[in-house]
Protein backbone atom coordinates (compact mmCIF):
# COMPACT_ATOMS: atom_id res chain seq x y z
CA UNK A 1 0.00 0.00 0.00
CA UNK A 2 1.39 3.38 -0.96
CA UNK A 3 1.95 6.18 1.56
CA UNK A 4 0.65 8.69 -0.94
CA UNK A 5 -3.06 9.39 -0.95
CA UNK A 6 -4.86 10.34 -4.09
CA UNK A 7 -6.78 13.62 -4.23
CA UNK A 8 -10.02 11.64 -4.35
CA UNK A 9 -9.16 9.75 -1.18
CA UNK A 10 -8.03 12.91 0.62
CA UNK A 11 -11.17 14.83 -0.22
CA UNK A 12 -13.91 14.82 2.44
CA UNK A 13 -16.60 14.87 -0.24
CA UNK A 14 -15.52 11.70 -1.99
CA UNK A 15 -15.14 8.16 -0.82
CA UNK A 16 -11.92 6.20 -1.13
CA UNK A 17 -12.99 5.07 -4.60
CA UNK A 18 -13.41 8.65 -5.85
CA UNK A 19 -17.22 8.53 -5.96
CA UNK A 20 -19.04 11.62 -4.75
CA UNK A 21 -20.87 11.25 -1.45
CA UNK A 22 -24.54 12.20 -1.14
CA UNK A 23 -23.62 15.05 1.23
CA UNK A 24 -21.43 16.62 -1.44
CA UNK A 25 -24.21 16.50 -4.01
CA UNK A 26 -26.74 17.90 -1.53
CA UNK A 27 -24.34 20.69 -0.60
CA UNK A 28 -23.68 21.55 -4.23
CA UNK A 29 -27.42 21.64 -4.90
CA UNK A 30 -27.97 23.83 -1.83
CA UNK A 31 -25.27 26.25 -2.95
CA UNK A 32 -26.73 26.45 -6.45
CA UNK A 33 -30.22 27.11 -5.10
CA UNK A 34 -28.90 29.77 -2.70
CA UNK A 35 -27.04 31.51 -5.54
CA UNK A 36 -30.09 31.42 -7.81
CA UNK A 37 -32.30 32.78 -5.02
CA UNK A 38 -29.83 35.59 -4.24
CA UNK A 39 -29.72 36.52 -7.93
CA UNK A 40 -33.53 36.48 -8.12
CA UNK A 41 -33.74 38.79 -5.09
CA UNK A 42 -31.31 41.20 -6.73
CA UNK A 43 -33.34 41.07 -9.94
CA UNK A 44 -36.59 41.81 -8.08
CA UNK A 45 -34.98 44.74 -6.22
CA UNK A 46 -33.81 46.04 -9.59
CA UNK A 47 -37.32 45.67 -10.97
CA UNK A 48 -38.71 47.67 -8.05
CA UNK A 49 -36.10 50.39 -8.63
CA UNK A 50 -36.99 50.59 -12.33
CA UNK A 51 -40.69 50.82 -11.52
CA UNK A 52 -40.04 53.61 -9.00
CA UNK A 53 -38.04 55.56 -11.58
CA UNK A 54 -40.79 55.12 -14.17
CA UNK A 55 -43.47 56.20 -11.72
CA UNK A 56 -41.49 59.28 -10.66
CA UNK A 57 -40.83 60.30 -14.28
CA UNK A 58 -44.50 59.87 -15.21
CA UNK A 59 -45.60 61.90 -12.17
CA UNK A 60 -43.24 64.77 -12.98
CA UNK A 61 -44.32 64.79 -16.64
CA UNK A 62 -47.97 64.73 -15.59
CA UNK A 63 -47.49 67.76 -13.34
CA UNK A 64 -45.67 69.72 -16.08
CA UNK A 65 -48.35 68.98 -18.65
CA UNK A 66 -51.13 69.77 -16.19
CA UNK A 67 -49.64 73.23 -15.54
CA UNK A 68 -49.24 73.77 -19.30
CA UNK A 69 -52.86 72.71 -19.91
CA UNK A 70 -54.10 75.17 -17.29
CA UNK A 71 -52.13 77.97 -18.96
CA UNK A 72 -53.52 77.01 -22.37
CA UNK A 73 -57.12 77.09 -21.09
CA UNK A 74 -56.68 80.74 -20.15
CA UNK A 75 -56.18 83.69 -22.48
CA UNK A 76 -52.83 83.35 -24.22
CA UNK A 77 -51.02 85.52 -26.70
CA UNK A 78 -49.35 83.77 -29.68
CA UNK A 79 -45.97 84.35 -28.04
CA UNK A 80 -47.22 82.62 -24.87
CA UNK A 81 -48.24 79.56 -26.92
CA UNK A 82 -44.71 79.29 -28.31
CA UNK A 83 -43.22 79.77 -24.83
CA UNK A 84 -45.46 77.08 -23.32
CA UNK A 85 -44.68 74.66 -26.14
CA UNK A 86 -40.92 75.27 -26.01
CA UNK A 87 -40.96 74.99 -22.20
CA UNK A 88 -42.74 71.63 -22.42
CA UNK A 89 -40.32 70.43 -25.08
CA UNK A 90 -37.28 71.52 -23.06
CA UNK A 91 -38.52 69.91 -19.84
CA UNK A 92 -39.61 66.74 -21.64
CA UNK A 93 -36.17 66.36 -23.26
CA UNK A 94 -34.42 67.01 -19.94
CA UNK A 95 -36.79 64.59 -18.24
CA UNK A 96 -36.12 61.93 -20.87
CA UNK A 97 -32.36 62.30 -20.48
CA UNK A 98 -32.63 62.14 -16.70
CA UNK A 99 -35.01 59.16 -16.95
CA UNK A 100 -32.66 57.13 -19.14
CA UNK A 101 -29.67 57.97 -16.96
CA UNK A 102 -31.55 56.76 -13.89
CA UNK A 103 -32.77 53.63 -15.69
CA UNK A 104 -29.23 52.82 -16.83
CA UNK A 105 -27.84 53.39 -13.34
CA UNK A 106 -30.51 51.19 -11.76
CA UNK A 107 -29.97 48.43 -14.35
CA UNK A 108 -26.19 48.48 -13.81
CA UNK A 109 -26.66 48.44 -10.04
CA UNK A 110 -28.98 45.46 -10.38
CA UNK A 111 -26.46 43.67 -12.58
CA UNK A 112 -23.67 44.36 -10.08
CA UNK A 113 -25.80 42.94 -7.26
CA UNK A 114 -26.61 39.84 -9.31
CA UNK A 115 -22.95 39.27 -10.13
CA UNK A 116 -21.92 39.84 -6.51
CA UNK A 117 -24.47 37.29 -5.34
CA UNK A 118 -22.73 34.56 -7.32
CA UNK A 119 -19.11 35.70 -7.54
CA UNK A 120 -18.50 35.40 -3.79
CA UNK A 121 -19.27 31.69 -4.07
CA UNK A 122 -16.27 31.17 -6.32
CA UNK A 123 -13.86 32.99 -4.03
CA UNK A 124 -15.19 32.33 -0.51
CA UNK A 125 -13.35 29.15 0.44
CA UNK A 126 -13.78 29.83 4.16
CA UNK A 127 -17.56 29.53 3.96
CA UNK A 128 -17.75 26.56 1.61
CA UNK A 129 -17.43 28.26 -1.75
CA UNK A 130 -18.10 26.51 -5.01
CA UNK A 131 -14.44 26.24 -5.94
CA UNK A 132 -13.73 23.27 -3.68
CA UNK A 133 -17.10 21.71 -4.48
CA UNK A 134 -16.43 22.02 -8.19
CA UNK A 135 -12.91 20.63 -7.81
CA UNK A 136 -14.32 17.64 -5.95
CA UNK A 137 -16.97 17.20 -8.62
CA UNK A 138 -14.25 17.22 -11.30
CA UNK A 139 -12.31 14.62 -9.32
CA UNK A 140 -15.38 12.42 -9.07
CA UNK A 141 -16.04 12.81 -12.79
CA UNK A 142 -12.41 11.98 -13.62
CA UNK A 143 -12.55 8.79 -11.57
CA UNK A 144 -15.81 7.87 -13.29
CA UNK A 145 -14.19 8.46 -16.65
CA UNK A 146 -11.26 6.21 -15.68
CA UNK A 147 -13.75 3.54 -14.65
CA UNK A 148 -15.49 3.60 -18.03
CA UNK A 149 -12.23 3.95 -19.95
CA UNK A 150 -10.88 0.88 -18.14
CA UNK A 151 -13.98 -1.11 -19.08
CA UNK A 152 -13.62 -0.17 -22.72
CA UNK A 153 -9.91 -1.03 -22.90
CA UNK A 154 -10.24 -4.44 -21.23
CA UNK A 155 -10.53 -7.28 -23.75
CA UNK A 156 -13.68 -9.36 -23.44
CA UNK A 157 -13.51 -12.14 -20.91
CA UNK A 158 -10.47 -10.75 -19.05
CA UNK A 159 -10.89 -9.19 -15.60
CA UNK A 160 -9.81 -5.58 -15.17
CA UNK A 161 -6.60 -5.36 -13.11
N, C-alpha and C positions, 0 to 999 in steps of 0.2 A: 504494500500500500504506500502510496506516495505521500510525502509530507506536504506537498503543495495542494491547496484546495482550489478548485475551479471557481470562477466568478459565480456560477449558478449555485454551487454548494454554499458559498459564503453569503449569498444574498438571503435576507430574512423572508423575502417574498416568494422564494422558490424552494422546492424540495431538493433533496440531494440529487435527484435525476434531472433537474432543470425545469420541471413542470411548474407552472404558476399555481400558487395556492389560491383557494377561494377567497381568502381575506384580501389578497392583492387585487383580484378582479373586482371585489366589492369596493375596495378603497378607490381604485381607478374610476369606477362608475360614479362613486360619490363625488369625487373631485370634478369629474366632467359635468355632473348635474349642478354642482355648486357654481362652477364657472359659467355655465349657460344661464343659470338663474341670476347671477350677478350682472351678466351682460344684458339680460332682459330688463332688470331693474334700471340700469343705466339708460337703456333705450326708452323706457317709459318716462323716466325723468326728463329726457330730452324731448319727448313728445309733449309733455306738459309745458316745458319751456317754450317750444315752438307755438303751441296754442295760446299761451299768455302773450307772446309777442304779436301774434296775429290779432288777438282781441284788442290789445292796446292800440295797434295801428288803425284798426277799423273804428275804434271809439274816437281817436283823435281826428280822423278823416271825417267822421260823422259830425263832430262838433264844428269843424271848419266849414263844411258844406251847409250846415244848419244856419250858421251866422251869415254866410253868403246868401242863402235863400231869403233870410229875413231882410237883408239889405235890398235884394232885388224886388221884393214885394212892395217896398216903399218907392217914393219918387226918386228916380235916378237920372242924372244927366248922362249923355253918351260917354263922357270921359270917365264917369263913375263905373259904367258897365265894363269898360276896358280895364280899369283898375281892379275891379272885383275879379274879373276873369284872369288877369295876369297874377293876382295874388293867389287865387286858387291853384293855378298852374304851378307857381313857384313853390307853394307849400306842399302840393301833391308830389312834385319831383323830389323835394327835400325829404318828405316822408317816405317815399319809395326807396331812396338811397339809404336812409336810416333803417328802414324795415329790412332790406336785404343784408345790410351789415350785421344787424342783430340776429337775423336768421342764420347767417353764415357762422357767426360766433357761437350761437347755441348749438348748431350742428357739429362744429369742430369740438366743442366742449363735450358733447355727448359721445363723439367718437373717441376722444381721449379717455373718458371714463370707461367706455366699453373695452378699450385696449388695456387699460390699467387693471380691469377686473380679471383679465386672463393672463397678462404678462407676468404678474407676481407669482403665478403658479409655476412658471418655468424657472424662476430664479430663487424662490424661497425654499431652500433645502431644509432649513431649520423647522419649518412647519409642514413638512411632508409635501414638497412641491412635486410637480409632474416629472421633473427631470429624472429623479431616481426611479419613479414608477415606470416611466417610459424605457429607461435603460433595462430594468428588470423584465419588462415586456419583450424587449428586443432579445434579451438573453433566452427567455423562454421560447421565443419564436425560432431562434437559431438552433436550440437543442431539438426542437420539433423538426426543423429542416434536416438536421443531421440524422434523425431517426428515420425519416422517409428516404433520404438519400442512401442510407445504409441498406434499407430494404430493397431499393431499386438496383443497387450494385451487387447484391448477393445473388449468386447463381441459384437457380431453382433446386430445391432439395438439400442445400447446404445451410447449416445454422450460421447465424450472424455472430462473429466473434467479437 
